Amino acid sequence: MTTRAFFSTLTLIAIFASIISCTKTSIEPATEVVSPTLPSGERIRIHFGTSTLNGCMYSFSNCIWIGWGNATDLQQQSPAFQFDNGDEVSADYGNLFPLTADFRVESQNGLPPQVLKSGFYRFQTSSVGKKMISFTDANLQPVAPLVNPNNPQDNLGQLHNLAMQGIFTAKTKDEIKAVGDDMNAIRKILSAKSAQFLETEAEIVIQDIEQQQIERVGFVSNYDDHQAWLQTSRLSANDRKVLGDILDKVSAMPVNSPDQLSAFVSVMTEFENGLAQNTTLDNPKLLLSAISVAKYSRYYWYWKCLANDEPAARPTWWKADVKGLIEGGIGQALVDSLFAAFTK
């Protein structure tokens, strides 16, 4: 090769390298991922229940929301509620009021001290034409107590059901209907409502990045196959086995009557008590949260359909909530639960 040819070759190489170095390559920014929000039970300071002269009855309500008129059913020797806003109460509770824990009433207004048993109490019409509940055994469909103080994450389940009451409303249904079959828009609406509810009612802040994460999650309709999604979850192999065995057992339990619901709740409470004492779990907070949400969710969707004389909900809806909680914390649990209900 001549000297001239050699330098010509070097020149071409330099020019080519210059062209390459000046070429801009578009690099997509990395999507930031944040850990899902899962508050500790004691962090949730909502005053759960319905305000009465004797304290708060546990139900799917918030003392701040409701101050119902106390009444007395002297004929039945029992306390009662009477409502001026009957239409609003019907929209929230249908025909049945869920008392989710036994409630002790001290002697008052000529009534003896007594314990009101947990379960579904049927609404009635008073002699003056107002909606009322008389807490008598004759109006009760007994169900085992849902509230479990032995589970430190019990408040997660209560918060789930309170959120369902606050978001699963006629107003939200109209908003969802307005966007038609646009699943992304539906998920965006539900994500925003869930984040707003958690911040307003429970002081739990879902950051914008986490909310966008929840919006992007593709909803998988086969959430009932819990063993499949557990295998790809963030749980350890040990915790997957523990939760999988529990879900196997309770999934085989039908819930088509208050008696069957009561049996399911009792079994779940036993599992909660066992997990609370289990020292071999790798993530006890997450598992206790999942069991609480599973129990409360299945109770909620059964009661909601029964109270409104509607066909039973898909028996596996509650698993969408558990899957959402495991994958994306309390925010995704709410969104997946609502999404399953609104897109049934």
ABEGO torsion letter per residue (X at the ends): XBAAAAAAAAAAAAAAAAAAAABBBBBBBBBBBBBBBBBBAAABABBBEBBBAAEBBBBBBBAAABBBBBBBBAAAGBBBBBBABAAAAAAAAEABBBBABBBBBBBBGGBBBBBBBBEBBBBBBBAAGBBBBBBBAAABBBBBBABBAABAAAAAAAAAAAAAAAABBAAAAAAAAAAEABAAAAAAAAAAAAAAAAAAAAGBBBBAAAAAAAAABBBBAAAABAAAAAAABABBAAAAAAAAAAAAAAAABBBABAAAAAAAAAAAAAAAAAAAABAABABAAAAAAAAAAAAAAAAAAAAAAAAAGBBBBBAAAAAAAAAAAAAAEAAAAAAAAAAAAAAX
